[in-house]
Amino acid sequence: MSISANRVWFDASTMWVGLTDGRTLGVPLTWFPRLAAATPAQRARYEISVSGPGLHWEELDEDISVSGLLLGQADRTVRQPSAA
C-alpha cells in the first residue's frame, strides 16, 4: 500500500501534508523556495497526483513526491545564478 496525500495547507513557515494513513507531516517552507516565494492563493492551487503519490503546482512548476517528504528530502533542483 502506498501512502499518498489527501490534503495540503500552509502556515507562515510550514507546509502541512495530510496523509492517507492518518498522519500529518510538516516541512519547512524554506525546503521549497518556489512555494516559499508564492502567494497564499498560488499555494492553494495544488493537485494531488492520481498516477503516484505526489503534489503538483502547475503555475509554480513545482512537483513534490510524498515519498521524498517522508524521507526528509527538500527541493533537489540545482539552479544556476541568473546573469545580471
DSSP file (Angstrom, degrees, kcal/mol; ACC not computed):
  #  RESIDUE AA STRUCTURE BP1 BP2  ACC     N-H-->O    O-->H-N    N-H-->O    O-->H-N    TCO  KAPPA ALPHA  PHI   PSI    X-CA   Y-CA   Z-CA
    1    1 A M              0   0    0      0, 0.0     2,-0.3     0, 0.0     0, 0.0   0.000 360.0 360.0 360.0 124.6    0.0    0.0    0.0
    2    2 A S        -     0   0    0      1,-0.0     2,-0.4     0, 0.0    50,-0.0  -0.704 360.0-129.8 -92.6 145.6    1.5    3.3   -1.0
    3    3 A I        +     0   0    0     -2,-0.3     2,-0.3    50,-0.1    63,-0.1  -0.769  33.0 173.0 -92.8 133.8    0.9    6.4    1.2
    4    4 A S        -     0   0    0     -2,-0.4    16,-2.8    62,-0.1    17,-0.3  -0.823  32.7 -93.6-132.8 174.9   -0.3    9.5   -0.6
    5    5 A A  E     +A   19   0A   0     -2,-0.3    14,-0.3    14,-0.2    49,-0.1  -0.579  26.6 177.1 -87.5 150.3   -1.5   12.9    0.4
    6    6 A N  E    S+     0   0A   0     12,-2.8     2,-0.3     1,-0.4    13,-0.2   0.375  71.7  16.3-127.0  -2.9   -5.1   13.8    0.8
    7    7 A R  E     -A   18   0A   0     11,-1.1    11,-2.5     2,-0.0    -1,-0.4  -0.952  56.1-164.2-166.4 146.4   -4.8   17.5    1.9
    8    8 A V  E     +A   17   0A   0     -2,-0.3     2,-0.3     9,-0.2     9,-0.2  -0.999  17.7 160.3-135.9 136.8   -2.2   20.3    1.9
    9    9 A W  E     -A   16   0A   0      7,-2.2     7,-3.6    -2,-0.4     2,-0.3  -0.963  19.7-143.9-150.1 166.9   -2.2   23.5    3.8
   10   10 A F  E     -A   15   0A   0     -2,-0.3     2,-0.2     5,-0.2     5,-0.2  -0.928  10.2-171.4-133.4 150.4    0.3   26.2    4.9
   11   11 A D        -     0   0    0      3,-2.2     3,-0.1    -2,-0.3     5,-0.0  -0.605  59.3 -70.8-120.6-165.9    1.1   28.5    7.8
   12   12 A A  S    S+     0   0    0     -2,-0.2     3,-0.1     1,-0.2    -2,-0.0   0.790 127.9   9.2 -60.4 -30.0    3.7   31.2    7.8
   13   13 A S  S    S+     0   0    0      1,-0.1    16,-2.3    16,-0.1    17,-0.4   0.397 117.5  66.3-132.3   2.9    6.7   28.9    7.8
   14   14 A T  E     - B   0  28A   0     14,-0.3    -3,-2.2    15,-0.1     2,-0.5  -0.973  56.4-146.0-136.5 142.1    5.4   25.3    7.2
   15   15 A M  E     -AB  10  27A   0     12,-3.0    12,-2.6    -2,-0.4     2,-0.4  -0.936  25.1-157.4 -99.2 126.9    3.8   23.2    4.6
   16   16 A W  E     -AB   9  26A   0     -7,-3.6    -7,-2.2    -2,-0.5     2,-0.5  -0.887   6.6-167.0-106.6 134.6    1.5   20.7    6.2
   17   17 A V  E     -AB   8  25A   0      8,-2.9     8,-2.8    -2,-0.4     2,-0.4  -0.976  11.2-148.5-126.7 119.0    0.5   17.5    4.3
   18   18 A G  E     -AB   7  24A   0    -11,-2.5   -12,-2.8    -2,-0.5   -11,-1.1  -0.730  21.9-148.9 -81.9 131.2   -2.3   15.2    5.5
   19   19 A L  E >   -A    5   0A   0      4,-3.0     3,-2.0    -2,-0.4   -14,-0.2  -0.714  21.1-120.1-106.0 153.9   -1.5   11.6    4.6
   20   20 A T  T 3  S+     0   0    0    -16,-2.8   -15,-0.1     1,-0.3    -1,-0.1   0.648 111.6  61.8 -66.9 -14.4   -3.9    8.8    3.7
   21   21 A D  T 3  S-     0   0    0    -17,-0.3    -1,-0.3     2,-0.1     3,-0.1   0.346 123.2-101.0 -92.8   8.0   -2.7    6.7    6.6
   22   22 A G  S <  S+     0   0    0     -3,-2.0    -2,-0.1     1,-0.3     2,-0.1   0.243  82.9 123.5  97.2 -12.9   -3.9    9.4    9.1
   23   23 A R        -     0   0    0     -5,-0.1    -4,-3.0     1,-0.0     2,-0.4  -0.400  50.7-143.8 -78.5 159.2   -0.5   11.1    9.8
   24   24 A T  E     -B   18   0A   0     -6,-0.2     2,-0.5    -3,-0.1    -6,-0.2  -0.996  12.7-159.6-122.5 129.5    0.2   14.8    9.3
   25   25 A L  E     -B   17   0A   0     -8,-2.8    -8,-2.9    -2,-0.4     2,-0.5  -0.926   2.9-164.8-112.3 129.8    3.6   15.8    8.0
   26   26 A G  E     +B   16   0A   0     -2,-0.5   -10,-0.2   -10,-0.2    -2,-0.0  -0.961  10.1 177.0-114.4 129.3    5.0   19.3    8.5
   27   27 A V  E     -B   15   0A   0    -12,-2.6   -12,-3.0    -2,-0.5     2,-0.1  -0.971  36.7 -99.2-129.5 146.5    8.0   20.5    6.5
   28   28 A P  E >   -B   14   0A   0      0, 0.0     3,-1.7     0, 0.0     4,-0.3  -0.367  22.1-135.6 -63.8 137.0    9.7   23.9    6.5
   29   29 A L  G >  S+     0   0    0    -16,-2.3     3,-2.1     1,-0.3     7,-0.5   0.794 101.8  73.5 -60.8 -27.4    8.7   26.1    3.5
   30   30 A T  G 3  S+     0   0    0    -17,-0.4    -1,-0.3     1,-0.3   -16,-0.1   0.710  83.4  68.9 -61.9 -18.1   12.4   27.0    3.2
   31   31 A W  G <  S+     0   0    0     -3,-1.7    44,-2.3     1,-0.3    -1,-0.3   0.744 105.4  41.3 -67.9 -22.6   12.8   23.5    1.8
   32   32 A F    X>  -     0   0    0     -3,-2.1     4,-2.4    -4,-0.3     3,-0.7  -0.784  69.0-173.7-131.0  87.0   10.9   24.6   -1.3
   33   33 A P  H 3> S+     0   0    0      0, 0.0     4,-2.1     0, 0.0     5,-0.2   0.809  83.8  56.2 -54.7 -36.6   11.9   28.1   -2.5
   34   34 A R  H 3> S+     0   0    0      1,-0.2     4,-0.6     2,-0.2    28,-0.1   0.909 112.1  42.7 -64.6 -39.8    9.1   28.3   -5.1
   35   35 A L  H X4 S+     0   0    0     -3,-0.7     3,-0.6     2,-0.2    -1,-0.2   0.882 111.7  54.8 -71.0 -37.6    6.4   27.6   -2.6
   36   36 A A  H 3< S+     0   0    0     -4,-2.4    -2,-0.2    -7,-0.5    -1,-0.2   0.864 112.4  43.5 -62.7 -35.6    8.1   30.0   -0.1
   37   37 A A  H 3< S+     0   0    0     -4,-2.1    -1,-0.2    -5,-0.2    -2,-0.2   0.565  97.8  99.4 -86.0  -9.5    8.0   32.8   -2.6
   38   38 A A  S << S-     0   0    0     -4,-0.6    -3,-0.0    -3,-0.6    22,-0.0  -0.319  77.0-110.6 -78.3 158.9    4.4   32.1   -3.8
   39   39 A T     >  -     0   0    0      1,-0.1     4,-2.4    -2,-0.1     5,-0.2  -0.440  32.4-107.4 -78.5 161.0    1.3   33.9   -2.7
   40   40 A P  H  > S+     0   0    0      0, 0.0     4,-1.7     0, 0.0     5,-0.1   0.883 122.4  53.7 -56.2 -37.4   -1.2   32.0   -0.5
   41   41 A A  H  > S+     0   0    0      2,-0.2     4,-0.6     1,-0.2    -3,-0.0   0.904 108.5  48.5 -65.0 -40.6   -3.5   31.9   -3.5
   42   42 A Q  H >4 S+     0   0    0      1,-0.2     3,-1.0     2,-0.2    -1,-0.2   0.906 110.5  51.2 -65.4 -41.2   -0.8   30.2   -5.6
   43   43 A R  H 3< S+     0   0    0     -4,-2.4    -1,-0.2     1,-0.2    -2,-0.2   0.842 104.5  58.3 -63.7 -32.8    0.0   27.7   -2.9
   44   44 A A  H 3< S+     0   0    0     -4,-1.7     2,-1.3    -5,-0.2    -1,-0.2   0.667  88.3  79.2 -72.3 -16.3   -3.7   26.8   -2.6
   45   45 A R    <<  +     0   0    0     -3,-1.0    13,-0.3    -4,-0.6    14,-0.3  -0.516  67.6 134.1 -94.2  68.3   -3.8   25.8   -6.3
   46   46 A Y        -     0   0    0     -2,-1.3     2,-0.4    11,-0.1    11,-0.2  -0.724  42.7-146.0-111.3 162.8   -2.3   22.3   -6.0
   47   47 A E  E     -C   56   0B   0      9,-2.4     9,-2.3    -2,-0.3     2,-0.6  -0.978  11.9-136.1-125.7 142.5   -3.2   19.0   -7.4
   48   48 A I  E     -C   55   0B   0     -2,-0.4     7,-0.2     7,-0.2     2,-0.0  -0.894  34.8-117.7 -95.6 122.6   -2.7   15.6   -5.8
   49   49 A S        -     0   0    0      5,-2.5     5,-0.3    -2,-0.6   -44,-0.1  -0.314  21.6-165.6 -63.5 136.0   -1.4   13.2   -8.4
   50   50 A V  S    S+     0   0    0      1,-0.1    -1,-0.1     3,-0.1    -2,-0.0   0.638  87.6  57.6 -92.7 -17.7   -3.6   10.3   -9.2
   51   51 A S  S    S-     0   0    0      1,-0.2    -1,-0.1     3,-0.0    -2,-0.1   0.556 124.9  -8.8 -89.6  -8.3   -0.8    8.4  -11.0
   52   52 A G  S    S-     0   0    0      2,-0.1     2,-1.8   -50,-0.0    -1,-0.2  -0.947  89.2 -75.4-176.9 162.1    1.5    8.4   -8.0
   53   53 A P  S    S+     0   0    0      0, 0.0    13,-2.5     0, 0.0    14,-0.6  -0.502  83.3 115.1 -75.9  88.8    1.8    9.8   -4.5
   54   54 A G  E     - D   0  65B   0     -2,-1.8    -5,-2.5    -5,-0.3     2,-0.4  -0.946  56.6-127.6-149.5 169.0    2.8   13.4   -5.3
   55   55 A L  E     -CD  48  64B   0      9,-3.2     9,-2.6    -2,-0.3     2,-0.4  -0.938  23.1-167.5-121.5 143.3    1.8   17.0   -5.2
   56   56 A H  E     -CD  47  63B   0     -9,-2.3    -9,-2.4    -2,-0.4     2,-0.5  -0.996  17.4-170.3-139.1 134.4    1.9   19.4   -8.2
   57   57 A W  E  >> - D   0  62B   0      5,-2.8     5,-1.8    -2,-0.4     4,-1.0  -0.912   9.5-171.0-119.8  98.6    1.6   23.2   -8.6
   58   58 A E  T >45S+     0   0    0     -2,-0.5     3,-1.0   -13,-0.3    -1,-0.2   0.927  84.2  49.6 -56.0 -52.0    1.2   23.9  -12.3
   59   59 A E  T 345S+     0   0    0    -14,-0.3    -1,-0.2     1,-0.3   -13,-0.1   0.799 118.2  39.9 -61.2 -30.7    1.5   27.7  -12.0
   60   60 A L  T 345S-     0   0    0     -3,-0.4    -1,-0.3   -18,-0.2    -2,-0.2   0.482 102.9-128.0 -97.6  -4.7    4.7   27.3   -9.9
   61   61 A D  T <<5 +     0   0    0     -4,-1.0     2,-0.4    -3,-1.0    -3,-0.2   0.931  59.6 146.8  53.8  48.8    6.2   24.4  -11.9
   62   62 A E  E   < +D   57   0B   0     -5,-1.8    -5,-2.8   -28,-0.1     2,-0.4  -0.965  26.7 178.5-121.3 129.0    6.6   22.6   -8.6
   63   63 A D  E     -D   56   0B   0     -2,-0.4     2,-0.4    -7,-0.2    -7,-0.2  -0.999   3.9-178.2-129.5 130.9    6.4   18.8   -8.1
   64   64 A I  E     -D   55   0B   0     -9,-2.6    -9,-3.2    -2,-0.4     2,-0.4  -0.995  17.7-141.2-132.7 129.1    6.9   17.1   -4.7
   65   65 A S  E  >  -D   54   0B   0     -2,-0.4     4,-1.9   -11,-0.2   -11,-0.3  -0.712   9.3-142.5 -89.8 140.3    6.8   13.4   -4.0
   66   66 A V  H  > S+     0   0    0    -13,-2.5     4,-2.4    -2,-0.4     5,-0.2   0.893 104.5  55.2 -65.3 -39.6    5.2   12.2   -0.8
   67   67 A S  H  > S+     0   0    0    -14,-0.6     4,-1.2     1,-0.2    -1,-0.2   0.888 106.5  51.5 -62.3 -37.3    7.8    9.5   -0.5
   68   68 A G  H  4>S+     0   0    0      2,-0.2     5,-2.8     1,-0.2     4,-0.3   0.904 108.8  50.5 -63.9 -41.3   10.5   12.2   -0.8
   69   69 A L  H ><5S+     0   0    0     -4,-1.9     3,-1.5     1,-0.2    -2,-0.2   0.914 107.9  52.7 -61.8 -42.2    8.9   14.2    2.0
   70   70 A L  H 3<5S+     0   0    0     -4,-2.4    -1,-0.2     1,-0.3    -2,-0.2   0.779 108.5  51.3 -65.0 -25.4    8.7   11.1    4.2
   71   71 A L  T 3<5S-     0   0    0     -4,-1.2    -1,-0.3    -3,-0.2    -2,-0.2   0.446 119.9-111.2 -88.3  -1.3   12.5   10.6    3.6
   72   72 A G  T < 5 +     0   0    0     -3,-1.5     2,-0.5    -4,-0.3    -3,-0.2   0.763  61.8 158.1  79.4  25.3   13.2   14.2    4.6
   73   73 A Q      < -     0   0    0     -5,-2.8    -1,-0.2    -6,-0.1     3,-0.1  -0.727  22.4-163.5 -90.9 127.9   14.2   15.4    1.1
   74   74 A A        -     0   0    0     -2,-0.5   -42,-0.1     1,-0.2     2,-0.1  -0.220  51.3 -45.9 -89.4-173.6   13.9   19.1    0.3
   75   75 A D        -     0   0    0    -44,-2.3    -1,-0.2     1,-0.2   -11,-0.1  -0.379  51.5-170.2 -56.6 125.4   13.9   20.6   -3.2
   76   76 A R        +     0   0    0     -2,-0.1     2,-0.3    -3,-0.1    -1,-0.2   0.251  41.4 125.2-105.9  11.0   16.7   19.0   -5.1
   77   77 A T        -     0   0    0      1,-0.0     2,-0.6     2,-0.0    -2,-0.0  -0.547  53.7-143.7 -73.6 130.2   16.7   21.3   -8.1
   78   78 A V        -     0   0    0     -2,-0.3     2,-0.4     2,-0.0    -2,-0.1  -0.856  18.4-163.5 -95.2 120.9   20.0   22.9   -8.8
   79   79 A R        -     0   0    0     -2,-0.6     3,-0.0     3,-0.0    -2,-0.0  -0.873  11.4-137.8-109.1 136.8   19.6   26.4  -10.0
   80   80 A Q        -     0   0    0     -2,-0.4     2,-0.0     1,-0.1    -2,-0.0  -0.689  34.0-100.5 -86.5 142.6   22.2   28.4  -11.8
   81   81 A P        -     0   0    0      0, 0.0     2,-0.2     0, 0.0    -1,-0.1  -0.364  42.8-113.2 -60.5 140.5   22.7   32.0  -10.8
   82   82 A S        -     0   0    0      1,-0.1     2,-0.3     2,-0.0    -3,-0.0  -0.479  29.8-108.4 -76.3 146.8   21.0   34.4  -13.2
   83   83 A A              0   0    0     -2,-0.2    -1,-0.1     1,-0.1     0, 0.0  -0.562 360.0 360.0 -74.6 134.9   23.2   36.6  -15.3
   84   84 A A              0   0    0     -2,-0.3    -1,-0.1    -3,-0.0    -2,-0.0   0.443 360.0 360.0 -91.9 360.0   22.9   40.2  -14.3
